[in-house]
Every structure is written in structure tokens, then in C-alpha cells.
Amino acid sequence: MGVYPSFNLNYLMFMLPAFFLTVLAQWYVNYAYRTWSRVRARNRMTGVQAAQRLMETANLYDLRLEGISRALSDHYDPRGKVLRLSEDVAYSASVAAQAIVAHELGHALQDQEGFFPLRLRTVMVPAVNAGSTLGWIFIMVGLLIHSTGLTWLGILAFSFGVLFALATLPVELDASARARRLLFQSGLIVDENELRGVNTVLNAAALTYVVALATAVLQLLYFITLSGGMGGRRKR
């Protein structure tokens, strides 16, 4: 019975900072996107047109473009070599839209070159999906039957999520660096103000991955301290 009050209190102590960081990062992403989606790029190209120009610049001729309905869900799918753009990005001639398109094409370049962190992240996906499900089960059952070993098995499963978040950071930061170079090489973004907008949008997106890593680490630390508390109660 004594596990649950500390479970709730300790969880709040660890996860409240993560919650506020997540809210702050999401606010910043929305602010950056909303601000620079109102600024029309001087080249007047829509996201689709910019994607076609950037694909030519990067020699990415085997890519397909597809639409996707959900806003800010733009992504590159390495399995089908598909760049999926939301309507707000595909048909907007804004600085924000072109920054997003260039970032996703940065992932396509990574895929084309066999960028190791991207390959590592892709390989980790099945283990992360399994770990996120089994981790909770092992930890909850371990707490219920007071099995430290089972709880630690759940912690081990959860650790794959931390490793995945850690592996994601270099992938996303590199994609943003490639996006900046690609926009410059293609001549789409040359104005200093537009470059500032591109940097703001890309930096806001990068912040979400930093926060995701911090959240995963805090959650893992919480479970580790919870397991340690179980060991102390068993000794008494």
C-alpha cells in the first residue's frame, strides 16, 4: 500500500518539469511557425514548387511528392522514398513552408547517403515500440507483486526510448544543417531576414527533440528511483 502515495508524488516531481518544458517547446514551435508562415518568401514559390527546385539541386530525382491532411505532420518516408507535405506547407509560399520542406529533404539526403545515425534510428524502431509497451507492463506488475527484478526488466525496456531520443538528436540537427545549405545552394533563401526566419523555424523544431530526450531521461530516472525504494522497503 505504501508504494502508491510516493509513486504519485515522485512522479509529479520528475514529470512536472518535463510537462512544462514540453508545453514551452510546443508553444515556441507554434509561435515560430505562425510568425514565419505569414512572411512571404521573395521567390514566391509554394512548398511544392520549392520542393521540386530543391530536389533538382540535391539530385533527388527518385522522390515522390504526396499530400497529407494533418497540419505540421510533414515528413520524409524512407521506405517509399516519399516526401509528404501538409496543405499548409504544400500550397504556401511562406518562409516557414520552405524551411520545413528543406528540412524533410535533408532527411532524404541522409537516406540517400546512408547517414549512420538515421540508419541506427530506423533499426531501433521495433525495439522502442516493443519497449514502450512491455516496459509499462513489467513495471506495473513488478510493483504489484513487489518484484524488483521484473521492475528492472521494465526499466531496461524503457531505456530503449531514451537511446532512441538520443539517436534522434543528431539526425534532426544534421537535417536542419543540410536544409540551410540546400536553401542557400538553390538560391531560394538569400535575404538576411528570410534566413533568420528559416533559423527560427528550424531551431524551434530542434528544441522539441531536446525536450523529448529530457522527458525520456526524467521518466527513466523516476522508475529507477522507484525501484530503489522498493529495494529499501524489502530490506526492512
N, C-alpha and C positions, 0 to 999 in steps of 0.2 A: 504493500500500500504506500510505503514511503517514497517510492520511485516517482510517482506522478506529479506531486507538487513541485519537486525540484526539476522534473522533466519540463514542465511548463515554464517555470521561472527562468531556468538556464537557457531554454530555447529562445525565449524573448531576449535575454541578454546578448546572445550570439547573433540572432537573426534580425533584431530591430535595426542595427546599423546597416545590415545588408539590404533591408527593406527600404530604408531612407536613401541609400546610395542608388538603388535601382530606380526609385521614383525620380531622383535628381537626374540620373543619366537619361531616363526616358523623356523627361521634360526638356533636357538640353537637345536631344535628338529632334524632338518635335519643333522646338524653337528654331534650331538651325535650318531644318528642312522648310518650315513655314516661311522663315525670313527670306531664304535664298530661292525658294520656288516662286517668289514674287518678282525676282530680278531676272529680266530677260537677257539671255546671252547675246552678245553683239553679233555672233554668227547667225543667229535666228534659226538655228537647227533644232528640230524636235529631238526627243530622246532616241527615236528610231533612226532618224537621219544621222544623228551623232554616232550612234552605234555602228551604222554602215561605214561612216568615214573612219572611225577608229579601228574597225575590223580590217579595212583595207590597209591602214597604216601599220597594223601589227601582223599582217599576213594571216589573219584568222578566217580563211575563206570557207572552212568546213562547218562553221557555226550556223545554226538556225535561230531565228527570232520568233518568239511566241508571246502572246499576251497572257496576263494573269490578273484576276479580278481584285484581289486584296491589296490595299494600299501599303506601300513600303514593304512589300514582300518580294521585291525584285531579287533574282538570284541566277547564278550560273549552275546548270546541271551537268556535271562531267560525264554522267552515264550516257546521256543522249546528245552531248555537245550542243546544248540548247541554252540560249540566253532568254530568260523570261522577264518581261517588263510589265509593271502595272500601268494602268491607263494614265495615271497622274504623271508618270515618268515618260512613257512612250510618246505621248502627244503634247508634252510641254517643252517649250523652248527655253527653259529656265537654266540658270547656273546649277541649281541643285540637281536637276534631272541629269545633266551631263556629267556631274561628279559621280552620281550613282551608277550610271551606265559605264563610265570608265573604271570604276572600282570592280564591278562584276566582270568586266573584260580583263581586269587584272588577274582574276581567278582563272579565266580561260587561258591566259598566258602561262600561269603556273601549271595548269594541267598539260598544256602543250609541251612545256619544258620538263615535265616530271619533277616539279618542285617537291623536295623531300618532305617538308612539314605538311604539305597538302596530302601527299600520299599516306603519311603516317596518320593524319586525322581521319582519312577515309577508312583506313584499316581498323581504326579504333571504334568506329560507329557501332558495330554489332555488340562489342563488349560493353560499351557505355549504355546502350539501350537495355541490355540484359541486367547490367549492374544497377541501373536506376530503379528497376522493378524488384529484383531479388534483394537488393540492399535493404529496402524498407521492410520486406517480409522477414528477412533474417533478424534484423534489429528488433522489430516488434515482438517476434516470437521469442527471441533471446531475452528480452526484458520480462515478458510474461512468465517464462519458466526459469528465470534467473540463471541463464546460461551465458557466461562471459564469452565462451568460445564461439557460440553462434552469433552473438552480438559483434564480435570482432570479424567474423566472416562477412557480416553485412557491411561493416566499416570498410573492409577490403574491397567489396563490390562497389561501394560509393566512391572509393579513391579513383576509380577509372574516370568518373566525372570530372574530378579535379585535374587529372592528367589530360583529359580531352580539352578542358578550358585552357590549360596551359599551352597545349599544342596549337590551339586556335589562334592565340595572340600573334605569333609570327606570321601565320597565314594571312590574317586580316591586315596587319601593318604592312606587310610586303605588297599586298594587293593595292593598298592605298598609295604606296610609293610608286608602283607601276602605273596607277591611274594618273598621277601627277605628270609623270614623264610622258605618258601616252597623249594626254591632252596638250602638252607643250609641243611634242613632236608633230602632232597632226595640225597644229596651228589653230585649234578650236578655242583655246584659252590663252590669251596673251596679255590681256588687260590686268593691271595690278589689283583692281577691285574685284574682278572675277576670280582671280587666283586666291584672294582672301576668302571669297565665298566657298570655293572648292575646298580649301583647307579647313574651313569651319565645319562643313558638312562631313568631310572625311574624319576629322578629329572627333566629332560628336559620335559618329558610328563606332570608332575605335574605343571610345570610353565605355560603351556598353559591354564590350568584351572584357575590358579590365574589371568592370563591376561584376560580370558573370564569374570571373575567376575568383574574385574576393568573396563572393557569395558561396561558391563551392567550397572554398577553403574554410570559411567560418562554419558552414554546416558540418564539414568533416571534423573540425576541431570540437564542435559541440558533441558529436557522437563519441569521440574519443574520451572526452571528459566524463560523459555519461557512463561509458564502460568502466572507466577508472573508479567512479563512485560505486558501481556495482561490486567491484572487487573489494573495496574498503568495507562495504556492508557485510559481504560474505565472511571476511576475516573476523568481524565482531561476532 
